Amino acid sequence: MNLSRGINKFVIANPDICIGCATCMAGCYQSAFERGKLAVPRLIVTRSPNGVMPNQCRQCDDSPCANVCPVGALRFGDDFIESYEEICIGCKMCTLACPFGAIRAEAEIMPSIDYAIIPDYNLGLESVIGSKSVAVKCDLCTGRDGGPACVEVCPTGALIIMDGSVMDGQVVSQKAHDSVSAYIDNRASSTR
Amino acid sequence: MTNNLTEFATDSDLIFCMGTNTSECHPIIAMQMLRGMKRGAKLVVIDPRKTDMAKKADYYLQIPVGYNIPLLNAMMNHIIKKGLHNQKFIDDNCVGFEYVKHCVKDFTPERVEEETGIKASVVREVAELYAKVPAASFAYTMGMTQFVDGTSNIFAISNLALITGQIGRPGTGINPLRGQNNVQGACDMGALPHVIPGGWVMTDNAQKQAKNIWKCNLNSEVGYTMTDLPENIEKGEVKLLYVFGENPVMSDPDTHHFIHACSELDTFIVQDIFLTETAQIADVVLPAACWTEKEGTFLNTSRCVQYLPKAIEPAEGLMPDWQVICEIAKRIDLYGFDFRTPKEVWDEVRLMAPAQFGGITYERIKNRELLAWPCPDEEHPGTPIQYTDFKSFHPDGKFKLIPIGYVDGKEERIAFEKKTAEELNMPEGYPVGCGTMSEKPTKISPCMMTTGRKVYHYHTGTMTRECNALEFGADIMGAVIEISTDIAERTGIKTGDYAVVENKRGKIAAKVLVTPNMVENTIFTTFHYAEADANKLANAEDQCPFSKMNPVKMTIAGIRKIDEKEFKEIRIEDDQLMHPSELYRQARQAIPVAEVSS
C-alpha cells in the first residue's frame, strides 16, 4: 500500500499529550504576522467538557471550502489547500462548508483602538458592519523556514505533521500489522 | 518542593494535585506529570474547577471553594480507620499522632458526601490509593494557600504525607509548585519579614552572620507582612514605599483600598521595565533592565540554583535591579553594597548561608550542574530530595503532626483552638490549625467567587500583554467572567452577555462564559486584565492567623446582566482608575500596539 502520493498533508494534535498551553496559537500568530498574512491564529485551542486540543484545518483532499470558494481564494494545491487571503471577498461560504469549524472570517485588529474599552470593535468577537473580513485557515505556514510554527513550538510534542508517509508508516501499516498479528495469535490459540 | 519536579515523570506512582491548575499555570510541570501517567502513574485532581488536568485525571473530586480541610481530614480518618497509616514511620519520626487521630475522628467520608455530593466511596478509594502506593507525590499551589486557613491547609497536607510516610523518597513529598521563576529564591534570600539568608532573624546564627558579614546588629523582631502594608501606611507608620518587579495595584486584594493607602505615602518609588498600573501612581519611576539584559541566578521550584547569562546589552541608561539598589544604598552611606558583579553578590549569599549554598559555586552552576540546596561543600552533589533521613528541621529532628479542625464561622476559631489544646492536654505553644470560610454567601452577594490564571498570561500581564503573539494570538477571549450553569439558569445570563460582578469592595464588567466545568454557585475570573481585575473584589480584611495571607481565592459576589452602554461606562471608569497617567494614555493613543512590541 502506498499512500505517500495523492493525499494532502495536515497538522493534527494528540489530545492525550496536549496540555492546552496555547503556545501553538502564539506561534501561529507570529508566523502569520511575519509572513505578511492576516495576524490572527489559524488554530484554536478548544476546551471541551472531556479534554483539550487545538483545532485546525484538516486539508481535506476533496475540500468543501475550495470547492465552494467563488473567487479561488482557497485552491487545491499539490499537497494541501492553499489560501490566498488577498483575493478573498469575505463571503463566508467556506466557513459554512467546513465540517470541522476550522475556517473563520476574521479581520485584523486596529492598532489605534483600545479593545479593553470598546469591545465591539474587537472583530474576533464581534462583527462590525463596514469592516472587511477574510477567510483564515491553516496554510501549513507556507513560506516559513522549518515548516509549521505550531509543530515547532509545541512543548509537549502533541502537534505533528501528518503526511502520506507518516500516515502510511505509523498509522495505517502499523494498525494493519497489529490487527493481523492479533488475529493470527487469537486464531492460533483458539485452534490449538 | 521537597522533591525534584522531574520525579513526577520518573518515580511517582500517584500524583495528587489539589488546588492547582497545573497545565495552565505550570505547563512544564504538567508535561512531567503526563509523562508519569504514560509510565503508569495515577492522577488525582481536586479542584472547584474541572481544569484541563482534571479532564485527564483518573479521579476528579469537585469540591466547593475552600473545602480543603474537611476532605483531607476525611481521607486521614479513613486511612487511620482502615489501619493503612505507616505506624513505624510515625513512631520513629513523628510526634502528635494522637492529636491528629482525635481531630479527624469527626470527619468521615460520609460527611463529605453529605456536604458536597462527592461520593464517600470515591473519597475512600482516593485515600486508600494515596496510602497504599509505593510513592505518592502531593502537588499544590495557591488553591491551598490563599485562604484564611491557608496554613492549616498545608498542615493538613503535611499530616497526610507523614502518617502515610509519603516523604523522603523519590517520587513522594509535599510539593508546592512555585508560581514565579524565582519565588523560591526570593524567600531564601530573605524577602520575607522573618528571615535573612542566614536563617530566621531571631536565631543566634542569623544574628551572628549579620554581625560578622553585614557589620550590623540585626533586629530580632519579626517585621510586618505585605498584607499589613496598606493599613500601616494609613496608620502613618510607613512613609516610603519602594516597589520593584511587582504590580501590587493589580495583584493585591481590594484595589480601591490599596490605591487609597498609596496616596497617603510621602514617597512612592516604582522600578519596572514597563509603566505598570502601580508605576502610574508612583512619585518616582526608575527604569530597569529586563531578564535578558542582565546576568544572575534563579532559584527554581525544585530548589535548584540556575545561572542565566546576559543575552543582550541593556538599552542605554538601564541597569540591572541589583545595581540600582546598590547605587541607592551607597548614596545613603550604607555599608556592604560595593558589589561589582552578580558573582560577588552570589558569593555573599554563600557566605551568609554556607549550610544551604556553600557548595554552589558560580563555576558549578555555569557548568549547568543542577544543584539543589542544601549543598554545603563543593564536593556535595546537592539535595534534590529532602528528608531522606526522615529528620525534620526541628531541634529534636521529629516531625510535628498538627491537629486540624474545621468550624462554621471565623469567630469560633480561637475558641476551638483553646478547647482542643485543653482537651488534648497539649504542651504550651504547640500549634493548632483550624479551617473556616472567610465569607459566606449573603442575600446581596449570593455567589462564591474565586480567582486564578489563564495559560496565556502571566500574573498581571505586565509583560505578556505587551506581547502581541500572546495578547492577540493565544488569548483571543480577553477578560471573561466564568460562571457555573446554576447561576446562569437562575439569572438568565448566557454565554456572550455582558455582566457585572460586584460586592462591597468593587465591581468589574466583562463578557460571560457559562461553563459546566465549575462547581455550583461559583464565579471565576482572572487578575490578568486591568480592565477587569478580579482582585478589585478580593478580601483584604481577613488574614490567616499564621502567615497573615489574605483569602484572595475566596470571596462572595453578586452578578447581573448589563447592557453595552453600562458595560462601557464601567470599563471607562476602570481604565481611569488603573491608568491615571496622562503620559501612558497619550502614548497608548499615539503608538500603534503592533509597533510597540516589534
Interface residues (C-beta under 8 A of the other chain):
Chain A: D16 I17 I19 G20 C21 A22 T23 M25 A26 G27 C28 Y29 Q30 F33 A39 V40 P41 I44 V45 R47 P49 N50 G51 V52 I109 P111 S112 D114 Y115 A116 I117 I118 P119 D120 N122 G124 L125 P155 T156
Chain B: S23 E24 P27 I28 A30 M31 L34 K50 D52 M53 K55 K56 V455 Y456 C467 N468 A469 L470 F472 G473 A474 D475 I476 G478 A479 K511 P516 N517 Y529 A530 E531 E564 F567 K568 R571 I572 D575 R588 Q589 P592 V593 A594 E595
